């Protein structure tokens, strides 16, 4: 039985950020990862016959200079700058994203455009005073008509539920940085005169991450970053055990020591001990492994997750479209988004005569799409790609399927209560258990925010006290959506300030 300063559950961006920084500081760290082959979690790069592709797209762009510096430290030579382009496909037409005013007016037509403007103005005059659902929040921001065109269908594909069942928290966290006036002003400027290079800013100077026109990207996909982080962790003395899933976690309060049992695919187990545990595992799985209070278990079992399938199709037709991805708002097809991996990096596609597209399907584990065979899914993707008009059936030469469990924590109406219950119970009973990352905190973090939660957790462990409240990372939607690689004080919102007691600081 080996002992480490810190035990880490999960070798995704959060887990490997922690292991790299801990071992860099001379602390011992042991990581377990359920996947037998890949590190990086949902940020890994899959390989099919030397065609490389993301599990979803992962742009490397962050407001935090500390995160950007860490990316460059781990992977100093392999970043390339890529143009950012995305469009929306709706009703047989393509809409640039961010919107271009004249293009949108032409596509929608004068009557529909006028209806959208009137709908927006009505909601500005008569908003929902306390929006609770995604539907209410977006309608307040954009109007009912634009909600139905550009938000409803895609959002319900992603989450598998009505927009009236999704919490307004998700909208506020993901799209608050983009308001209609800013998007339209930017669109009008770009329609009248060529756009200047550089990010779009709001009136107060904040950069809107949704509207950036370029980003950095590892030349062979985001997996390069996490392969490098794993290699450097090991070089610094850390251990990473692949193909090991958390089985049981127990805390000895008197010895102030954790015991972790992990199970291999063949059923054998191994036991580790440590002073701290950092977990990026889904909260539901973590709580089930601990002797936690009953109400904590009940809340964990109430949390839900959305699963994800990528069908990668190899098409005998190069340069199909210039976008990194296209959002499919068309209700007649099941696909939600289509990635073009050559637009992420030319090195992702080994033959310049071919294209590799990723058709993304959002589902629940066990439902019809998840349970379909690979052949059925490839057939569905080929049919829908042809239906959209991007390629014919005969031009599609090969394909493969990658399934990703628990890709997205679900923000339903009760999730916040359950997360708060779990958080308070675990903090009270297990003082050296640290939750990080997207699934570890049940927060829809981007890669850089997942990394930041671990960076601050490592600072807390090294200091022997809580200097930063990592639950505030990503709470401020401006921090989430606004991006800047310059000097910005990104940690202000998460640093703890001593409270005054009896007049003393």
N, C-alpha and C positions, 0 to 999 in steps of 0.2 A: 504494500500500500504506500503510494507516494504522497508527499505533502507539498502543497504550494501556498504561497501567499494569497493567490487569488485563483479560484476556479471559474471558468468562463463557459457558458452554455451557448453554443452557436458560433459558427465561423463565418458570419455575414459581415457587412461593413461595420456594425456596432461592435461585434465580438472581436474582430481582428484589429480594429482601431485600439481597443482596450489592450489586447495582448501585445501589440507592437509597442505601445507607449509604456506599459508596465515593465516589459523586459528591457526596454531602452534605459529605464531608470534603475535597473538592477534588481527588480523584484521578480519572483518566480511566478509563472502563470501556466496553467493547464487548461487547454481548450478541448471540448468535445463537440463533434459535428456529426449529425445524423447521416448526411449524404456521404456515401462511400468514396466519391470521386472528386466532387467540386467543392471548393470554398467559394465564398461570396454570396451565398444565399440567392435571393432574387436578383442580385447584381452580378451574378456569374455570367460567363459567356459560354454558350453551348456550341458544340462542334458537330456538324453532320457532313461527312465526306469533304472536310476542309472548308465548308461554308460555315462562317461564324455568325452567331446572332445573339442578341440580348433577350432576356426574359422581360419584355417591356423595354422601353428606351431609357437610358440613363445619361442625361446631359451633366457634364461636370461644370457647374456654375454655382457660385455661392456668395452670399453677402459677407461671410466670415473669412477674413484674411487668414485666420489661424487654420481653418479647414483647407483653404487653397494651398497654403504653405505645406501642410501635411501631405496633401496629394503629391506635390512636387518633390517632397522629401522621399516619399516611398517609391515614386515612379518618375525619376528626374528626366529621363531621356525620351519618353515614348508618347507624349501628348501631341496631338495635332489640333489646329483650329479648324472648326467646321461651320459652314453657314447653317443658320437655323431657319427651317421652313416647314410649316404645317398648314394644312388646309382642312376644311370641313366639306364633306360630301353630303348634300341634302337635295332630295327631289330631282335627282339626275344632274345637278349642277355642283360646281366647286366654288367654295368661298374661301378667300385667303384668311388666314388667322395669324396676326390680328386683322380685323376687318379692313377692307378698302372701300371707302364710302361709295364711289361710283359703281364699282363692281357689285356690291351688295344691292344697291338700288336697281341696277340692271337685272340682276338675277331674280330678285323678289318681285320686280315690277312696281309701277308707281302706286297702284292701289294698296298692295300688301305693305309697301314701305311706309305709306301714309298711315296705315292702320297701326304699324309698329310704333311709329313716333307718337301717335295719339295714345296708344296703350301705355307707353313709357311716361308720358306727361301726366296721365291719369294717376298712375301709381306714385309719382312724385307728389301729387296733390293729396292723394288719399292712400297712404301706405298702411300696411299692417304694422300697428304700433309695436307689438312684441312678437316678431316672427319666431316661430318654433320649428317649422319644418323647412326643408330645402326649398320646396315650392314657394313658400311665403317669402323666404329671404331673397331668392333670385328674382322673383316678381317685383319685390321692392326696388331692386337695383336696376332692372332692365325692362320691366313691364311684362304683362302676361303674354303678349304675343311673341316677343323675342324669347321668352322662357320656353314656350311650346315649340318654337322652331329650332333653337340652338342649344337647349339644355335638357329638355324632358326626355326625348328618346334615347340619347346617348347615356344620360345618367341612369336611366332605368335599365339599360343593357348592362352597365357596369355593376349595379348593385342588386339587380334581380328583385326589386321592390318598387312600389310607387314612390314618387318624389314627396308624397304626403306622409310617408313613413320614415323618411331620412331626416336626421336631425339637422337643424340650421347650422350647427357647429361645423359640419363638414364644408358647407359652402363658405362660411366665414373664414375658415382656415385655408381653403384652396384658392378662392377667387376674389377675396376682398381687395387685394392689391390692384385689381383691374376694375375701374369704373367706366360706365358708358361714355361719359363726357371725354375722358382721357383717350379711350379707344377711338372715338369718332374724330376727335381733334387730330390725333396721329394719322388716322386714315385719310382725313381731308388734306392734311399737309402732304402726305405721300402721293395722293392722287393728283395734286396740283404741281408739285415739284419733286424731283428725285430725292429720296430719303437720304439724310446724312447718316454716315456710319456711326454706330454707337447705340447704347440702350436708350429706350424711351423713358422720360421722367415725368412724374406728376408735377403739379404746380409748386409743391414744396421742395422739389429737387430729388425726391426719392425715386430710385430706379424700379421699374416694374419688371419683375422676372419673366412674367408671361409674355412680354413684348421684346425680349432681347433678340438681336439679329445674328448672334454667333455664340459659340460655346466651345469649350475644349473637350477632347475625347481621346482615350487611349487608342492608339492606331489599330489594335486588334481586339478592341472591346473592353468593357469594364472589368472583365475577369483578370486582365493583366494586372490591375491595381491590387486585387485581393490575392492573387497568386504571389505577387511580390511581397505583400504584407505578411503572408503566411511564411514565406521563405525567410524574411528578416526576423520574424518572431522566433523561428527555430534557430537561426544563426545567433540570436541573442540569448539562447538557452531555454526558450519556451517550448512547451510540448503541445502538439495538435494531434488529436486522435480522431481519425476519420471513421465513418461507419459506426459511430457510437451514439445511441439515443439515451437521453436522461430517463432513468428508471425511478430512482428514489433519492430524496434530498432530506437530510436530517440535521438539526441544529442542537449542539450540546452547549447549553447556556453557561454551565459551570466552567467548562474548558474553553469556551468561546471559540468553538471549532465546528466547521461543517464537515459532514461526510456525504459524499456523492457517489451513488452507484449508477453506472452506465452499462447499457446492454448492447452487444454487437448483434449483427443480423443473424448469426448462427445461434443466438440464445445465450451465449456465454456472457459473463459480466466482469467488470473491473471496478474497483473501489478507489476513490481518491479523497484526500482530506485537504481542507484549506481554511484560511482565516476569513476570507470574504468570498462571496459568490456574485458574479455579474451575469445576469440572464437576459438574453435576447430571444429566448424561446417564447412562443405564444403563451400568454398569461394562463389560459385554460390548462395547458399542459404542465406548466410550472406548478400551479396550485394543486393539481391532482397528485403531484409527486411529493408534496410536503404534508406534514401533519398540521394542516391549517384549521382555523376555526370554521364551524359549519357555515356561517353566513358568508364567509370568504369563498368557500367552495361553491355555494349556491350562486353567488354572483359570477364567479369564474365560468361556471357551466352555462350561464345565461349569455355570455359573450358569443358573438357570431363572427364568421369570417367569410369572405368571398374568395373563391378559387379561380384559377386562371389557366387557359390553354393557349399555347402558341402553335399554330400550324405553319411551318416554314415550307414555302413552295419555291422550287427552282424553275425559273421561267426562261425559255429560249428567246429572250428579247431584252437587250441591254437598255439601261437608262429609261425604264418605264415611266418614271416621274421623278422630279427633283426633290420632293419633300422627304424629310426624315420620317414623317408619318402622316397619315390622313385619318381624321376622325370620321367615322361612318354614322351619320345621323339618320340614315335611311331605315325606316321601320320594316321594310320588306325583306331585309337580310338580318342574320343573327350576328355577323361579325361586327365588332365594335371599333376596331382600329386596325390599320394596315401599316406595317413598318416597311421601309425600303432600306435594307442594310448597307447597300453601297453608298447611300447618301450619308450614313453615319461615318463610314470609312471605306475607301476603295479596297483596303486590305481584308475586308470582311468577306469579299467575294473573289474566289481564286481565278475565275474565268471572266474576262472582260466582255465576252459575248453573251453572258448569262446574267440574270438578275436573281436575287434571293429576297423574297417578300415574307413578312411574318404577319399572318392573319390572327388576330387576337380575339378569343372568345371568353367571356366572363360567365362563371357558372358556380354552382354549389357542388361540393364533393358528393357524388352519388346520384346527381340528377342525370337527365337524358344526355346532355352534351358530355359531361364528365365520363359517363359510363360507356359512351360510344367507342367502337374500336378505332384504332389508328386509321385503318382503311376508310371507314365511314367518315371520319373527320377530314381526311385529306380530300375525299370526294365532295363533302359539303363546301370546303374552302375553295376547291376548283370551280364548283358551280357558282358560288357567290362572287368570286373574282371575275368570272365571265359575265355574270349578271350586272355587275357594276360597270363593266366595259374596259377593264384594265388589261385583260389577256384572254385568249380563247383557250378552251379545254386542251386542244392539241399542242399549244405552246408551252404547257406546263409539263415538265419532264420528270419531276421527282418531288418528293416531299417527306417531311417527318413531323412528329408530334412531341411536344414537351408539355407535361402537366405540372402545374405549380400549386401546391396546397397552401391555403392561408395567405394568399398574396395581399389581401386587403382586409384590415380590421373594419367591421361594419359599424357605422355610426347610426344606429337606430335610436328611437326615442328614449330608451332606458340605459344606453351604454354608459353615459356619464356617471349615473348613480352607481352602477356596478363597478366601474373602474375606481371610483372614489372609495367605495367600500373595501375593495381588495387592497388598494394602496394604503389606507389607514391601518388595516388589520396586519398587513405584512410589516409595515414600519414599526408597529408597536411590539410585535412578537419576534421579529427577526432583524435586528439592527444592522447587520452586515450583509444583508441581501439587497442588491442593487438592480433595478429594472432599467433596461436601456433599449433603444431602437424601436422600430415600427411595431412589431408584434409584442416585444417585451413590455411596451407601455400602452399597447392598443391605441396608438396614435398614428395617423396617416402621415408619417414622416417621409421626407425625401432622404436620399442617401446622405447629403451633407448634414441634415439635422440628426439622423441616426448616429453619425460619427460624432457630432457635437455632444450628444448625451453621454457617450463613452468618454470623450476627452475630459468633460467636466467631472464625471464619476472618478476617473483616474486621479484628477487633482484632489478630490475629496478624500480618496483612500490614502494618497501620499501625505496629505496634511493631517490625517487622523481625525478629521472633523468635517462637518458639512459646510463648505464654503459656498457652494452653488446649489440652487434648487433646480435640478435638471428638468422638472416637470414644467418649468416656464419656458424651456426651449420650444419654439414653435407655437407658443400660446399667442404671441403677437403676430397677427396675420401679415403685418408689414414686414416683419423679420422673415416670414415664410416666403412671401411672394416677391419681395423686393430683393434684388441681387446686386452685389458690388464686390469686386475683388480688391478694392482699395482699403485704406485704413478706416474702418467703421467699428465703433465700440459695440460689437454684437453681444458682449457678455453683460452689459449693464442690466438687462432685464432679468437675468438669472442669478446675479450675485446677491447673496443674502446681506441685508443691512441690519446691524444690531438694533434691537428694539429698546426704546427708552423704558426703564423701570425706575419708578420713584425719582424721576428727574435726571437720572444718570444715563449716559449713552452706553 
